[in-house]
Amino acid sequence: MSRLAATAQALESRIGERARRLPSLADELAIEVTPAELVAVCRDLRDIPELAFEQLIDLSGIDYLEFGRSEWTTEAATTSGFSRGVGLEGTPPPQDEPRFAVVYQLLSVSRNARLRVRANCAPGEPPMIDTVTGVWASAAWYEREAFDLYGILFRDHSDLRRILTDYGFIGHPFRKDFPLSGNVEVRYDPAKGRVVYEPVSIEPRVTVPKVIRRERTRPGASPGRKRDG
């Protein structure tokens, strides 16, 4: 039995209905757990010998606000091009999931296995979820980063404060509704002898490349082989 199959079997037998297997395009394992079960499942993922995910190697927030929406109206595009060029501009599709989620990347050193865990935050503002610092101490700074960039509150975190943005920064820059150019710009004012904050002078614009790629057959190539033109 392969290592991937063995890990999947251990997840099924030891975690059971507390986790849902997520589809994956690559040869990897990914599961989703409910916010109420997050800490208990993470502790089992660490302590059960057949799983033994001793390390949390990364943690990130996700904002699904405009999931599935395209910035450009295009006529045609290949699946190998910019995927966000496929589709039409307009109202984002209805959200089947809560807006914010947290993803945990786990590593089992002893078993040479990896696992991705996703948990949705409780609905409402601000988004909230339990801290996993009691399971993996490395989560402390990762959770501060997710709080800073997404505004996700981690319940029972001992030192939840910003870690990347400047003092007095307003908003959370990785949220999909945060303007790409920000809300203010700064410059040094010689007359005042200090840095001053002013409204942004850059006009908002779409920054996703508008790429349309139509498939065509190369001269002399078999009909089954195509490339982007």
HELIX and SHEET records of a PDB file:
HELIX    1   1 ARG A    3  ARG A   14  1                                  12    
HELIX    2   2 GLY A   16  ARG A   18  5                                   3    
HELIX    3   3 PRO A   35  GLU A   37  5                                   3    
HELIX    4   4 LEU A   38  ASP A   47  1                                  10    
HELIX    5   5 SER A   83  GLY A   85  5                                   3    
HELIX    6   6 ALA A  139  TYR A  150  1                                  12    
SHEET    1   A 5 ALA A  19  ARG A  21  0                                        
SHEET    2   A 5 ALA A  30  VAL A  33 -1                                        
SHEET    3   A 5 ALA A 113  ASN A 120  1                                        
SHEET    4   A 5 PHE A 100  SER A 108 -1                                        
SHEET    5   A 5 GLN A  55  ASP A  63 -1                                        
SHEET    1   B 2 MET A 128  ASP A 130  0                                        
SHEET    2   B 2 LEU A 153  ARG A 155  1                                        
SHEET    1   C 2 VAL A 184  ASP A 189  0                                        
SHEET    2   C 2 ARG A 194  PRO A 199 -1                                        
SHEET    1   D 2 GLU A 215  ARG A 216  0                                        
SHEET    2   D 2 ARG A 227  ASP A 228 -1                                        
END                                                                             
